[in-house]
Structures are given as C-alpha cells and as structure tokens.
C-alpha cells in the first residue's frame, strides 16, 4: 500500500509555494542519506524544478552488480496552473505518483527491503505552469520544452522506462484507474508485455486495460502533429523499451482542472509500478521479446526516424 505516501506527497505538492527543495526536504526526512537531486530548468515560458532520485539496488549497477536499471518517470506539464486555477491540477498526478514512489522505496530501505536493481525516479515541480489549447479538452502547458525534460530524465544507464502521466483528456480510454500502453522501442510499437499484464491483474484484481497508440503519439513534440499527450515522449530519446502508465477516467477531464485527482487511482498505478520495479530488477519481467524485435528489424529495418522531427 502506498496510500500514506500518496496523501503525504499530495500535502507537500498542493501549495502555491512548493519548490523542488521542499520535495527534497520531504524525501530526506524519510531517509537522510537518500540520493536526491534538485535544480532549476529554464525554458521558453519560465522555469521548473527538476527532481531526480536514485535508489541503489543490492545487485544494481551502483553496487557493481548486473541487475538492470528501471526508470520511473512522472510526466506532466505542471502541478498547478496558478493564477488561472487555484490548487493541484489533474495534470499533476504524474508528479504525485513519482514522489510517492520515491518515498515508498526509501521507506522500504529503512525497513531492510532493498530491490535487486537500481531505480531512477524523476519528475519536475512547477506550481505555476501555463495552460494550452488542445482538442478535445485543454491541456496543461509547460514552462520548458519536452526535449529539455527528455534530456534531463532519459539516460543510457536506464534499461527500461515506465512513464506515468495523467491521460484523461481523450475519448479512447474510458475507464477509471489506469491503463498501460504497448511497449515502444526505437520507433516500433511492439506487442503489450504479458509480464506487465500479469502484474497489472495482480495489483488491481481486475482484467487489464491497454490504451491504443497511433504512430504520431510516439513521435517528438514540435512536429505539428496531434499527440494523445506526452506520455510516450521519452521513447523519442532512448533505445530502451518504454511503456506508458496512463492514469485515466471514464469522462474527459482537462489537465488544467482542479479537484480531478483520485488518490485511489494514483495509488493503484504507483503500486503497479513498484511491483514492476521489483520484478524487473530480478530479471523476472520483460518489456518485450528480444528475438521477435530482432526479427522485425531484419525484415523491416530501422524505425528510428520516428524518433526525430522528420524531413519536410
């Protein structure tokens, strides 16, 4: 259960005065020697505070082991749209989930429970983000460019990535809770991981939900093409497999809406991501079939051009 961490993290984040340093202080209050990094990232529409938490595993690369490293990224435009909207916005759920996961993993280490592989958690803290027009409902904008965030969050030492993002402003995922995407790797949309579906069923106690992806959803922002949202943007900056964890609703909810965060849904998504991190570090969870992927590349070639802005 991560409900305690969800509530505590929400209390920290739901403030017009919150900064990355405040979140760092909260996490260091759980484990004083935690590896938490905060710094300002400046973009064309303002700035935000990047938050990075590195949690070493007992057999992880940090300790000289060979266990794979997973990245858990909280993707968003901002946690607040002040002064236009007062309070925590729906779009902030990705940051809430990421901070709660960091708190839980640090608390687990205090109690003697160490994952096998290293875990890298990242998000950004911006209580004063702009809004942006989008069809069918308005999006939260961001003070920084998506490519800037990718550069900060996506690194070669990540062997797989789970990206959690509020994904409520659409008509293609019509359920309360969360849904996962098929695996995306180097421009290919691959079959949905059976291991992830198994873990989703275990953590939710329900049949799994998988949300659809169009080719344009896995291309970079900035190409003037419609995207579902930013949930798969990290796939444009890495060769590692990426899976989106979409926090969803039955109805369309604008990202800039306040009062739209459901603690139980965020907790469920966080619990799933934690179980994936446990299994992945033990090499008991695969995001894709490596042999089948090699066969695809042999037959059809590289799709890495979809990771670029393309050619006019």
Phi and psi in degrees as GROMACS dihedral restraints (atoms count N, CA, C in turn):
[ dihedral_restraints ]
;  ai    aj    ak    al  type     phi  dphi    fc
    3     4     5     6     1  -119.7    20    10
    4     5     6     7     1    17.2    20    10
    6     7     8     9     1   -62.5    20    10
    7     8     9    10     1   -38.6    20    10
    9    10    11    12     1   -59.6    20    10
   10    11    12    13     1   -43.6    20    10
   12    13    14    15     1   -68.9    20    10
   13    14    15    16     1   -36.3    20    10
   15    16    17    18     1   -62.6    20    10
   16    17    18    19     1   -46.5    20    10
   18    19    20    21     1   -65.2    20    10
   19    20    21    22     1   -44.2    20    10
   21    22    23    24     1   -65.3    20    10
   22    23    24    25     1   -42.7    20    10
   24    25    26    27     1   -66.1    20    10
   25    26    27    28     1   -39.6    20    10
   27    28    29    30     1   -61.0    20    10
   28    29    30    31     1   -40.1    20    10
   30    31    32    33     1   -62.4    20    10
   31    32    33    34     1   -35.8    20    10
   33    34    35    36     1   -72.6    20    10
   34    35    36    37     1   -43.5    20    10
   36    37    38    39     1   -79.0    20    10
   37    38    39    40     1   -26.7    20    10
   39    40    41    42     1   -82.1    20    10
   40    41    42    43     1    71.8    20    10
   42    43    44    45     1  -155.9    20    10
   43    44    45    46     1   139.8    20    10
   45    46    47    48     1   -72.6    20    10
   46    47    48    49     1   -13.0    20    10
   48    49    50    51     1  -105.0    20    10
   49    50    51    52     1    -0.7    20    10
   51    52    53    54     1   -65.2    20    10
   52    53    54    55     1   142.3    20    10
   54    55    56    57     1  -131.1    20    10
   55    56    57    58     1   169.6    20    10
   57    58    59    60     1   -61.0    20    10
   58    59    60    61     1   -34.5    20    10
   60    61    62    63     1   -64.1    20    10
   61    62    63    64     1   -35.1    20    10
   63    64    65    66     1   -65.4    20    10
   64    65    66    67     1   -40.1    20    10
   66    67    68    69     1   -67.3    20    10
   67    68    69    70     1   -40.9    20    10
   69    70    71    72     1   -59.6    20    10
   70    71    72    73     1   -43.5    20    10
   72    73    74    75     1   -59.6    20    10
   73    74    75    76     1   -42.0    20    10
   75    76    77    78     1   -61.0    20    10
   76    77    78    79     1   -45.7    20    10
   78    79    80    81     1   -69.4    20    10
   79    80    81    82     1   -39.2    20    10
   81    82    83    84     1   -68.5    20    10
   82    83    84    85     1   -23.4    20    10
   84    85    86    87     1   -68.5    20    10
   85    86    87    88     1   -21.3    20    10
   87    88    89    90     1   -85.1    20    10
   88    89    90    91     1   -44.9    20    10
   90    91    92    93     1  -141.9    20    10
   91    92    93    94     1   108.4    20    10
   93    94    95    96     1   -62.3    20    10
   94    95    96    97     1   -28.5    20    10
   96    97    98    99     1  -101.3    20    10
   97    98    99   100     1    19.0    20    10
   99   100   101   102     1   -63.3    20    10
  100   101   102   103     1   147.1    20    10
  102   103   104   105     1   -89.5    20    10
  103   104   105   106     1    91.0    20    10
  105   106   107   108     1  -120.6    20    10
  106   107   108   109     1   125.7    20    10
  108   109   110   111     1  -119.4    20    10
  109   110   111   112     1   134.2    20    10
  111   112   113   114     1  -133.5    20    10
  112   113   114   115     1   135.8    20    10
  114   115   116   117     1  -157.4    20    10
  115   116   117   118     1   158.7    20    10
  117   118   119   120     1   -81.7    20    10
  118   119   120   121     1   136.9    20    10
  120   121   122   123     1  -117.9    20    10
  121   122   123   124     1   121.0    20    10
  123   124   125   126     1  -102.1    20    10
  124   125   126   127     1   131.8    20    10
  126   127   128   129     1  -127.1    20    10
  127   128   129   130     1  -171.2    20    10
  129   130   131   132     1   -69.3    20    10
  130   131   132   133     1   -19.4    20    10
  132   133   134   135     1  -119.4    20    10
  133   134   135   136     1    20.2    20    10
  135   136   137   138     1   133.3    20    10
  136   137   138   139     1  -146.9    20    10
  138   139   140   141     1  -143.7    20    10
  139   140   141   142     1   163.8    20    10
  141   142   143   144     1  -145.1    20    10
  142   143   144   145     1   165.4    20    10
  144   145   146   147     1  -104.1    20    10
  145   146   147   148     1   115.2    20    10
  147   148   149   150     1   -73.5    20    10
  148   149   150   151     1   140.0    20    10
  150   151   152   153     1  -125.4    20    10
  151   152   153   154     1   124.5    20    10
  153   154   155   156     1  -129.2    20    10
  154   155   156   157     1   130.9    20    10
  156   157   158   159     1  -126.6    20    10
  157   158   159   160     1   123.5    20    10
  159   160   161   162     1  -111.1    20    10
  160   161   162   163     1   120.7    20    10
  162   163   164   165     1  -117.9    20    10
  163   164   165   166     1   106.4    20    10
  165   166   167   168     1   -70.4    20    10
  166   167   168   169     1   142.5    20    10
  168   169   170   171     1   -96.9    20    10
  169   170   171   172     1   160.0    20    10
  171   172   173   174     1   -66.3    20    10
  172   173   174   175     1   -27.4    20    10
  174   175   176   177     1  -118.5    20    10
  175   176   177   178     1    22.2    20    10
  177   178   179   180     1   -81.1    20    10
  178   179   180   181     1   172.8    20    10
  180   181   182   183     1   -62.1    20    10
  181   182   183   184     1   -33.1    20    10
  183   184   185   186     1   -58.6    20    10
  184   185   186   187     1   -35.3    20    10
  186   187   188   189     1  -100.4    20    10
  187   188   189   190     1    17.8    20    10
  189   190   191   192     1    82.6    20    10
  190   191   192   193     1    10.2    20    10
  192   193   194   195     1   -89.8    20    10
  193   194   195   196     1  -176.5    20    10
  195   196   197   198     1  -116.7    20    10
  196   197   198   199     1    11.1    20    10
  198   199   200   201     1   -67.7    20    10
  199   200   201   202     1   139.5    20    10
  201   202   203   204     1   -68.0    20    10
  202   203   204   205     1   156.0    20    10
  204   205   206   207     1  -104.8    20    10
  205   206   207   208     1   131.1    20    10
  207   208   209   210     1  -111.0    20    10
  208   209   210   211     1   142.2    20    10
  210   211   212   213     1  -104.8    20    10
  211   212   213   214     1   131.6    20    10
  213   214   215   216     1  -115.7    20    10
  214   215   216   217     1   104.5    20    10
  216   217   218   219     1  -108.6    20    10
  217   218   219   220     1   128.7    20    10
  219   220   221   222     1   -94.5    20    10
  220   221   222   223     1   106.5    20    10
  222   223   224   225     1   -98.0    20    10
  223   224   225   226     1   140.1    20    10
  225   226   227   228     1  -173.0    20    10
  226   227   228   229     1   170.0    20    10
  228   229   230   231     1   -90.0    20    10
  229   230   231   232     1   -48.7    20    10
  231   232   233   234     1  -167.4    20    10
  232   233   234   235     1   163.3    20    10
  234   235   236   237     1   -91.6    20    10
  235   236   237   238     1    -9.3    20    10
  237   238   239   240     1  -150.8    20    10
  238   239   240   241     1   153.8    20    10
  240   241   242   243     1  -120.7    20    10
  241   242   243   244     1    37.5    20    10
  243   244   245   246     1   -68.4    20    10
  244   245   246   247     1   145.3    20    10
  246   247   248   249     1   -88.8    20    10
  247   248   249   250     1     0.4    20    10
  249   250   251   252     1   -63.5    20    10
  250   251   252   253     1   -40.0    20    10
  252   253   254   255     1  -127.7    20    10
  253   254   255   256     1   139.9    20    10
  255   256   257   258     1  -101.5    20    10
  256   257   258   259     1   121.5    20    10
  258   259   260   261     1   113.3    20    10
  259   260   261   262     1  -178.6    20    10
  261   262   263   264     1   -75.6    20    10
  262   263   264   265     1   127.5    20    10
  264   265   266   267     1   -93.6    20    10
  265   266   267   268     1   159.7    20    10
  267   268   269   270     1   -55.3    20    10
  268   269   270   271     1   -35.3    20    10
  270   271   272   273     1   -63.7    20    10
  271   272   273   274     1   -17.4    20    10
  273   274   275   276     1   -77.7    20    10
  274   275   276   277     1    -3.5    20    10
  276   277   278   279     1   -59.9    20    10
  277   278   279   280     1   -32.2    20    10
  279   280   281   282     1   -63.9    20    10
  280   281   282   283     1   -42.7    20    10
  282   283   284   285     1   -67.1    20    10
  283   284   285   286     1   -41.4    20    10
  285   286   287   288     1   -59.3    20    10
  286   287   288   289     1   -45.1    20    10
  288   289   290   291     1   -63.0    20    10
  289   290   291   292     1   -44.5    20    10
  291   292   293   294     1   -65.7    20    10
  292   293   294   295     1   -43.9    20    10
  294   295   296   297     1   -65.3    20    10
  295   296   297   298     1   -41.8    20    10
  297   298   299   300     1   -63.1    20    10
  298   299   300   301     1   -39.3    20    10
  300   301   302   303     1   -63.3    20    10
  301   302   303   304     1   -42.9    20    10
  303   304   305   306     1   -61.1    20    10
  304   305   306   307     1   -44.1    20    10
  306   307   308   309     1   -62.0    20    10
  307   308   309   310     1   -42.7    20    10
  309   310   311   312     1   -65.8    20    10
  310   311   312   313     1   -45.6    20    10
  312   313   314   315     1   -64.4    20    10
  313   314   315   316     1   -38.1    20    10
  315   316   317   318     1   -66.8    20    10
  316   317   318   319     1   -41.2    20    10
  318   319   320   321     1   -64.6    20    10
  319   320   321   322     1   -37.5    20    10
  321   322   323   324     1   -60.7    20    10
  322   323   324   325     1   -41.6    20    10
  324   325   326   327     1   -64.6    20    10
  325   326   327   328     1   -37.9    20    10
  327   328   329   330     1   -58.1    20    10
  328   329   330   331     1   -30.2    20    10
  330   331   332   333     1   -97.1    20    10
  331   332   333   334     1     9.7    20    10
  333   334   335   336     1    90.6    20    10
  334   335   336   337     1     6.7    20    10
  336   337   338   339     1  -101.8    20    10
  337   338   339   340     1   108.7    20    10
  339   340   341   342     1  -112.3    20    10
  340   341   342   343     1   133.3    20    10
  342   343   344   345     1   -71.6    20    10
  343   344   345   346     1   160.9    20    10
  345   346   347   348     1   -72.4    20    10
  346   347   348   349     1   -46.5    20    10
  348   349   350   351     1   -98.1    20    10
  349   350   351   352     1   161.0    20    10
  351   352   353   354     1   -66.5    20    10
  352   353   354   355     1   148.5    20    10
  354   355   356   357     1  -125.4    20    10
  355   356   357   358     1   129.3    20    10
  357   358   359   360     1  -112.6    20    10
  358   359   360   361     1   123.3    20    10
  360   361   362   363     1  -118.7    20    10
  361   362   363   364     1   134.2    20    10
  363   364   365   366     1  -148.3    20    10
  364   365   366   367     1   148.1    20    10
  366   367   368   369     1  -160.9    20    10
  367   368   369   370     1  -172.0    20    10
  369   370   371   372     1  -138.6    20    10
  370   371   372   373     1   153.6    20    10
  372   373   374   375     1  -115.3    20    10
  373   374   375   376     1   110.2    20    10
  375   376   377   378     1  -142.3    20    10
  376   377   378   379     1   101.5    20    10
  378   379   380   381     1   -83.2    20    10
  379   380   381   382     1     0.0    20    10
  381   382   383   384     1  -132.6    20    10
  382   383   384   385     1    53.7    20    10
  384   385   386   387     1   -86.7    20    10
  385   386   387   388     1   153.2    20    10
  387   388   389   390     1   -78.2    20    10
  388   389   390   391     1   161.7    20    10
  390   391   392   393     1   -98.3    20    10
  391   392   393   394     1   165.3    20    10
  393   394   395   396     1  -143.6    20    10
  394   395   396   397     1   140.1    20    10
  396   397   398   399     1   -67.5    20    10
  397   398   399   400     1   142.6    20    10
  399   400   401   402     1  -162.3    20    10
  400   401   402   403     1   149.2    20    10
  402   403   404   405     1  -102.2    20    10
  403   404   405   406     1   130.0    20    10
  405   406   407   408     1   -94.9    20    10
  406   407   408   409     1    -9.7    20    10
  408   409   410   411     1  -134.7    20    10
  409   410   411   412     1   158.3    20    10
  411   412   413   414     1   -62.7    20    10
  412   413   414   415     1   144.5    20    10
  414   415   416   417     1   -95.0    20    10
  415   416   417   418     1   163.4    20    10
  417   418   419   420     1   -80.3    20    10
  418   419   420   421     1   137.3    20    10
  420   421   422   423     1   -85.8    20    10
  421   422   423   424     1  -169.1    20    10
  423   424   425   426     1  -144.6    20    10
  424   425   426   427     1   143.5    20    10
  426   427   428   429     1   -71.3    20    10
  427   428   429   430     1   -15.8    20    10
  429   430   431   432     1  -121.3    20    10
  430   431   432   433     1   161.6    20    10
  432   433   434   435     1   -78.7    20    10
  433   434   435   436     1   150.5    20    10
  435   436   437   438     1   -60.5    20    10
  436   437   438   439     1   -37.8    20    10
  438   439   440   441     1   -63.7    20    10
  439   440   441   442     1   -32.4    20    10
  441   442   443   444     1   -64.3    20    10
  442   443   444   445     1   -44.9    20    10
  444   445   446   447     1   -65.8    20    10
  445   446   447   448     1   -43.2    20    10
  447   448   449   450     1   -56.8    20    10
  448   449   450   451     1   -42.5    20    10
  450   451   452   453     1   -61.8    20    10
  451   452   453   454     1   -34.9    20    10
  453   454   455   456     1   -80.9    20    10
  454   455   456   457     1   -34.5    20    10
  456   457   458   459     1   -96.3    20    10
  457   458   459   460     1   -27.4    20    10
  459   460   461   462     1  -104.0    20    10
  460   461   462   463     1   118.9    20    10
  462   463   464   465     1  -132.3    20    10
  463   464   465   466     1   159.9    20    10
  465   466   467   468     1   -64.1    20    10
  466   467   468   469     1   -19.6    20    10
  468   469   470   471     1   -79.9    20    10
  469   470   471   472     1    -4.3    20    10
  471   472   473   474     1   -86.3    20    10
  472   473   474   475     1   124.0    20    10
  474   475   476   477     1   -91.3    20    10
  475   476   477   478     1   -19.0    20    10
  477   478   479   480     1  -160.3    20    10
  478   479   480   481     1   154.4    20    10
  480   481   482   483     1  -133.2    20    10
  481   482   483   484     1   134.1    20    10
  483   484   485   486     1  -107.9    20    10
  484   485   486   487     1   128.8    20    10
  486   487   488   489     1  -119.0    20    10
  487   488   489   490     1   115.9    20    10
  489   490   491   492     1  -100.7    20    10
  490   491   492   493     1   133.5    20    10
  492   493   494   495     1  -153.8    20    10
  493   494   495   496     1   139.0    20    10
  495   496   497   498     1   -58.9    20    10
  496   497   498   499     1   129.7    20    10
  498   499   500   501     1  -139.4    20    10
  499   500   501   502     1    68.4    20    10
  501   502   503   504     1  -112.9    20    10
  502   503   504   505     1   -13.3    20    10
  504   505   506   507     1   -91.9    20    10
  505   506   507   508     1    56.4    20    10
  507   508   509   510     1  -153.7    20    10
  508   509   510   511     1   174.7    20    10
  510   511   512   513     1  -118.2    20    10
  511   512   513   514     1    18.5    20    10
  513   514   515   516     1  -111.2    20    10
  514   515   516   517     1   -11.7    20    10
  516   517   518   519     1  -125.5    20    10
  517   518   519   520     1   100.6    20    10
  519   520   521   522     1  -112.2    20    10
  520   521   522   523     1    62.4    20    10
  522   523   524   525     1  -148.8    20    10
  523   524   525   526     1   149.1    20    10
  525   526   527   528     1   -83.7    20    10
  526   527   528   529     1   133.4    20    10
  528   529   530   531     1   131.3    20    10
  529   530   531   532     1  -121.3    20    10
  531   532   533   534     1  -149.9    20    10
  532   533   534   535     1   158.6    20    10
  534   535   536   537     1  -135.0    20    10
  535   536   537   538     1   154.3    20    10
  537   538   539   540     1  -111.9    20    10
  538   539   540   541     1   161.8    20    10
  540   541   542   543     1   -99.2    20    10
  541   542   543   544     1   162.9    20    10
  543   544   545   546     1   -59.0    20    10
  544   545   546   547     1   160.8    20    10
  546   547   548   549     1   -73.4    20    10
  547   548   549   550     1   137.4    20    10
  549   550   551   552     1  -117.1    20    10
  550   551   552   553     1   130.3    20    10
  552   553   554   555     1  -145.5    20    10
  553   554   555   556     1   116.8    20    10
  555   556   557   558     1    51.3    20    10
  556   557   558   559     1    44.0    20    10
  558   559   560   561     1    90.7    20    10
  559   560   561   562     1    -8.0    20    10
  561   562   563   564     1   -97.3    20    10
  562   563   564   565     1   134.8    20    10
  564   565   566   567     1   -93.9    20    10
  565   566   567   568     1   110.4    20    10
  567   568   569   570     1   -95.9    20    10
  568   569   570   571     1   173.8    20    10
  570   571   572   573     1   -64.9    20    10
  571   572   573   574     1   152.5    20    10
  573   574   575   576     1   -67.3    20    10
  574   575   576   577     1   134.7    20    10
  576   577   578   579     1   -64.1    20    10
  577   578   579   580     1   125.1    20    10
  579   580   581   582     1   -64.8    20    10
  580   581   582   583     1   -35.5    20    10
  582   583   584   585     1   -63.5    20    10
  583   584   585   586     1   -41.0    20    10
  585   586   587   588     1   -69.1    20    10
  586   587   588   589     1   -36.7    20    10
  588   589   590   591     1   -63.7    20    10
  589   590   591   592     1   -39.6    20    10
  591   592   593   594     1   -61.4    20    10
  592   593   594   595     1   -46.9    20    10
  594   595   596   597     1   -66.6    20    10
  595   596   597   598     1   -33.6    20    10
  597   598   599   600     1   -66.1    20    10
  598   599   600   601     1   -42.1    20    10
  600   601   602   603     1   -63.5    20    10
  601   602   603   604     1   -39.5    20    10
  603   604   605   606     1   -66.7    20    10
  604   605   606   607     1   -44.5    20    10
  606   607   608   609     1   -77.0    20    10
  607   608   609   610     1   -27.5    20    10
  609   610   611   612     1   -98.2    20    10
  610   611   612   613     1   -24.4    20    10
  612   613   614   615     1    71.6    20    10
  613   614   615   616     1    17.0    20    10
  615   616   617   618     1  -132.9    20    10
  616   617   618   619     1   168.6    20    10
  618   619   620   621     1   -64.6    20    10
  619   620   621   622     1   146.0    20    10
  621   622   623   624     1   -75.6    20    10
  622   623   624   625     1   153.8    20    10
  624   625   626   627     1  -111.8    20    10
  625   626   627   628     1   134.5    20    10
  627   628   629   630     1  -123.5    20    10
  628   629   630   631     1   129.0    20    10
  630   631   632   633     1   -95.9    20    10
  631   632   633   634     1   148.2    20    10
  633   634   635   636     1   -76.6    20    10
  634   635   636   637     1   148.5    20    10
  636   637   638   639     1  -121.3    20    10
  637   638   639   640     1   137.1    20    10
  639   640   641   642     1  -100.7    20    10
  640   641   642   643     1   160.1    20    10
  642   643   644   645     1   -55.6    20    10
  643   644   645   646     1   -39.9    20    10
  645   646   647   648     1   -65.2    20    10
  646   647   648   649     1   -23.4    20    10
  648   649   650   651     1   -68.4    20    10
  649   650   651   652     1   -20.7    20    10
  651   652   653   654     1  -105.2    20    10
  652   653   654   655     1    10.6    20    10
  654   655   656   657     1   -95.2    20    10
  655   656   657   658     1   160.2    20    10
  657   658   659   660     1   -68.0    20    10
  658   659   660   661     1   148.1    20    10
  660   661   662   663     1   -60.2    20    10
  661   662   663   664     1   151.0    20    10
  663   664   665   666     1   102.9    20    10
  664   665   666   667     1     1.0    20    10
  666   667   668   669     1  -101.2    20    10
  667   668   669   670     1    10.6    20    10
  669   670   671   672     1    60.3    20    10
  670   671   672   673     1    36.0    20    10
  672   673   674   675     1  -121.8    20    10
  673   674   675   676     1   142.5    20    10
  675   676   677   678     1   -64.9    20    10
  676   677   678   679     1   135.0    20    10
  678   679   680   681     1  -121.4    20    10
  679   680   681   682     1   145.0    20    10
  681   682   683   684     1   -53.2    20    10
  682   683   684   685     1   -52.4    20    10
  684   685   686   687     1  -173.9    20    10
  685   686   687   688     1  -160.9    20    10
  687   688   689   690     1   -91.7    20    10
  688   689   690   691     1     8.5    20    10
  690   691   692   693     1   -59.3    20    10
  691   692   693   694     1   -33.6    20    10
  693   694   695   696     1  -100.4    20    10
  694   695   696   697     1    10.3    20    10
  696   697   698   699     1   -59.6    20    10
  697   698   699   700     1   -33.8    20    10
  699   700   701   702     1   -59.2    20    10
  700   701   702   703     1   -23.7    20    10
  702   703   704   705     1   -67.2    20    10
  703   704   705   706     1   -16.5    20    10
  705   706   707   708     1   -80.5    20    10
  706   707   708   709     1    -7.3    20    10
  708   709   710   711     1  -124.5    20    10
  709   710   711   712     1    15.4    20    10
  711   712   713   714     1  -151.0    20    10
  712   713   714   715     1   155.4    20    10
  714   715   716   717     1   -91.2    20    10
  715   716   717   718     1    -8.2    20    10
  717   718   719   720     1   -75.6    20    10
  718   719   720   721     1   155.0    20    10
  720   721   722   723     1   -69.4    20    10
  721   722   723   724     1   142.0    20    10
  723   724   725   726     1  -128.2    20    10
  724   725   726   727     1   136.0    20    10
  726   727   728   729     1  -129.1    20    10
  727   728   729   730     1   133.2    20    10
  729   730   731   732     1   -87.8    20    10
  730   731   732   733     1   140.3    20    10
  732   733   734   735     1  -116.3    20    10
  733   734   735   736     1   101.9    20    10
  735   736   737   738     1   -96.0    20    10
  736   737   738   739     1   120.4    20    10
  738   739   740   741     1   -82.3    20    10
  739   740   741   742     1   123.3    20    10
  741   742   743   744     1  -127.2    20    10
  742   743   744   745     1   167.1    20    10
  744   745   746   747     1  -139.5    20    10
  745   746   747   748     1   163.4    20    10
  747   748   749   750     1   -73.8    20    10
  748   749   750   751     1   -32.2    20    10
  750   751   752   753     1  -110.1    20    10
  751   752   753   754     1   164.0    20    10
  753   754   755   756     1   -74.4    20    10
  754   755   756   757     1   124.8    20    10
  756   757   758   759     1  -124.0    20    10
  757   758   759   760     1   122.5    20    10
  759   760   761   762     1   -62.4    20    10
  760   761   762   763     1   143.4    20    10
  762   763   764   765     1   -62.4    20    10
  763   764   765   766     1   -25.8    20    10
  765   766   767   768     1   -89.8    20    10
  766   767   768   769     1     5.0    20    10
  768   769   770   771     1   -77.2    20    10
  769   770   771   772     1   139.2    20    10
  771   772   773   774     1   -94.4    20    10
  772   773   774   775     1   160.0    20    10
  774   775   776   777     1    77.7    20    10
  775   776   777   778     1     8.5    20    10
  777   778   779   780     1  -103.0    20    10
  778   779   780   781     1     7.2    20    10
  780   781   782   783     1   -87.7    20    10
  781   782   783   784     1   127.0    20    10
  783   784   785   786     1  -109.6    20    10
  784   785   786   787     1   109.7    20    10
  786   787   788   789     1   -57.7    20    10
  787   788   789   790     1   -38.4    20    10
  789   790   791   792     1   -65.7    20    10
  790   791   792   793     1   -36.5    20    10
  792   793   794   795     1   -69.4    20    10
  793   794   795   796     1   -43.2    20    10
  795   796   797   798     1   -64.6    20    10
  796   797   798   799     1   -40.4    20    10
  798   799   800   801     1   -63.7    20    10
  799   800   801   802     1   -41.1    20    10
  801   802   803   804     1   -63.6    20    10
  802   803   804   805     1   -42.8    20    10
  804   805   806   807     1   -64.9    20    10
  805   806   807   808     1   -41.9    20    10
  807   808   809   810     1   -64.7    20    10
  808   809   810   811     1   -40.1    20    10
  810   811   812   813     1   -64.9    20    10
  811   812   813   814     1   -39.9    20    10
  813   814   815   816     1   -61.4    20    10
  814   815   816   817     1   -46.7    20    10
  816   817   818   819     1   -63.5    20    10
  817   818   819   820     1   -36.3    20    10
  819   820   821   822     1   -64.3    20    10
  820   821   822   823     1   -43.6    20    10
  822   823   824   825     1   -66.5    20    10
  823   824   825   826     1   -36.1    20    10
  825   826   827   828     1   -63.6    20    10
  826   827   828   829     1   -43.1    20    10
  828   829   830   831     1   -61.6    20    10
  829   830   831   832     1   -40.7    20    10
  831   832   833   834     1   -60.2    20    10
  832   833   834   835     1   -51.3    20    10
  834   835   836   837     1   -68.8    20    10
  835   836   837   838     1   -38.4    20    10
  837   838   839   840     1   -65.0    20    10
  838   839   840   841     1   -42.1    20    10
  840   841   842   843     1   -64.2    20    10
  841   842   843   844     1   -24.6    20    10
  843   844   845   846     1   -92.1    20    10
  844   845   846   847     1     4.8    20    10
  846   847   848   849     1    61.7    20    10
  847   848   849   850     1    34.0    20    10
  849   850   851   852     1  -108.4    20    10
  850   851   852   853     1     9.2    20    10
  852   853   854   855     1  -143.0    20    10
  853   854   855   856     1   124.5    20    10
  855   856   857   858     1  -113.4    20    10
  856   857   858   859     1   138.3    20    10
  858   859   860   861     1   -85.4    20    10
  859   860   861   862     1   -21.6    20    10
  861   862   863   864     1  -160.7    20    10
  862   863   864   865     1   164.6    20    10
  864   865   866   867     1   -89.6    20    10
  865   866   867   868     1   109.9    20    10
  867   868   869   870     1   -63.5    20    10
  868   869   870   871     1   -38.6    20    10
  870   871   872   873     1   -66.5    20    10
  871   872   873   874     1   -42.5    20    10
  873   874   875   876     1   -66.5    20    10
  874   875   876   877     1   -37.0    20    10
  876   877   878   879     1   -64.3    20    10
  877   878   879   880     1   -41.2    20    10
  879   880   881   882     1   -63.0    20    10
  880   881   882   883     1   -37.7    20    10
  882   883   884   885     1   -65.3    20    10
  883   884   885   886     1   -41.8    20    10
  885   886   887   888     1   -58.9    20    10
  886   887   888   889     1   -45.7    20    10
  888   889   890   891     1   -65.1    20    10
  889   890   891   892     1   -37.9    20    10
  891   892   893   894     1   -64.3    20    10
  892   893   894   895     1   -41.3    20    10
  894   895   896   897     1   -77.7    20    10
  895   896   897   898     1   -38.6    20    10
  897   898   899   900     1  -121.1    20    10
  898   899   900   901     1    -5.3    20    10
  900   901   902   903     1    82.3    20    10
  901   902   903   904     1  -172.0    20    10
  903   904   905   906     1   -77.2    20    10
  904   905   906   907     1   145.0    20    10
  906   907   908   909     1  -114.3    20    10
  907   908   909   910     1    17.9    20    10
  909   910   911   912     1   -64.2    20    10
  910   911   912   913     1   -17.2    20    10
  912   913   914   915     1   -63.2    20    10
  913   914   915   916     1   -21.7    20    10
  915   916   917   918     1   -74.6    20    10
  916   917   918   919     1   -10.0    20    10
  918   919   920   921     1   -87.1    20    10
  919   920   921   922     1    -1.0    20    10
  921   922   923   924     1  -111.5    20    10
  922   923   924   925     1   176.1    20    10
  924   925   926   927     1   -79.5    20    10
  925   926   927   928     1    -2.7    20    10
  927   928   929   930     1    79.2    20    10
  928   929   930   931     1  -170.6    20    10
  930   931   932   933     1  -123.4    20    10
  931   932   933   934     1   134.8    20    10
